[in-house]
Amino acid sequence: MPRTTNTQFAVAVHVLTYLAGAGADRPVSSEALSGSADVNPVYIRRILGPLREAGLVRSRAGAHGGWELAVDPRRVTLAQVWRLLQGDDPVLGLHGTNPDCPVGRSIQQSLVALDRDVAAAIEAELGRTTVADLLPAGIGARAERGSAQAERSSARAEPITLSRG
């Protein structure tokens, strides 16, 4: 039976990249973000909540308000976003087992260990990429910095420490 895929991580990365491309002092509405990600504005706002709590985005009220990136996109790794949204939830979608079954008694321990290994591999891979790395050439802040600064921006800045709630 097919399961619905959790798209929170992908949409969060999309939103962060969009905001990084918009540049400083250019708030973006939830509606504009939802149009770009092709999801409902309510879903966007649900994703923006944890991002705001972690200090990655901030909102401005008013007629010219909206959302903006609160940090340097070179300091936000995709692993940080993954951990923020995934938490300790299993990556492999583990299920409860029947303790009366010989396989059920032992398989859970093996699957939990495998899940930890898979999660560590995902985080390691995502840790190699920052939000700034995903900006298309010539978009937003990169275009404003000019080509010499854009080359320097590819050097990694120290990742920030995110707060959870």
C-alpha positions, -999 to 999 in steps of 0.1 A, spaced: 0 0 0 16 34 -10 22 59 18 21 96 15 56 110 14 65 136 40 76 167 20 84 190 50 122 188 45 120 194 7 96 223 11 116 238 40 148 237 19 128 252 -10 116 281 12 150 288 28 166 288 -7 139 311 -20 144 335 9 181 334 5 177 344 -32 153 372 -23 180 389 -3 180 411 28 152 435 34 129 419 9 102 400 29 83 374 9 46 365 16 35 330 25 14 331 -7 45 338 -29 64 310 -11 35 286 -16 32 295 -53 69 288 -58 67 255 -39 33 246 -54 18 238 -20 -10 254 2 0 286 21 -12 269 53 14 241 47 41 268 42 31 285 75 33 251 93 68 246 80 79 282 88 69 278 124 98 255 134 122 274 111 113 306 130 116 289 164 151 277 154 161 313 144 164 306 107 136 329 95 117 359 108 85 375 99 76 411 94 40 423 99 23 449 78 15 458 42 51 452 31 56 423 55 64 387 50 92 362 57 129 367 54 160 346 61 174 355 95 209 340 90 236 337 65 226 309 41 262 298 39 259 288 76 229 266 73 235 230 63 208 208 50 216 184 78 206 211 103 172 215 85 168 177 84 174 173 121 151 202 129 122 186 110 130 149 113 140 149 150 143 114 163 116 99 141 127 68 122 138 73 87 127 38 75 91 40 89 96 12 115 65 -6 127 55 -24 159 61 -62 159 44 -92 174 65 -103 205 50 -138 202 66 -143 168 103 -154 167 111 -130 139 91 -102 155 111 -105 187 144 -100 170 138 -80 139 130 -47 156 164 -44 172 181 -50 138 158 -25 121 164 2 147 202 -2 143 198 -1 105 176 30 108 203 48 129 229 40 103 207 52 75 199 84 94 236 90 101 244 86 64 217 110 54 229 136 78 265 132 67 255 137 31 232 166 38 259 182 60 280 187 29 255 212 14 244 246 26 213 266 16 236 290 -3 250 261 -23 215 256 -38 210 291 -51 209 291 -89 237 312 -103 227 348 -108 198 347 -83 194 372 -54 223 377 -31 249 359 -53 241 383 -82 244 413 -59 278 402 -45 294 400 -79 315 373 -93 346 378 -70 325 376 -39 304 347 -53 336 326 -55 345 334 -19 310 325 -8 315 289 -19 339 286 10 321 272 40 313 294 69 310 278 103 275 262 107 252 279 131 237 261 161 199 257 159 176 258 189 146 235 190 115 251 205 
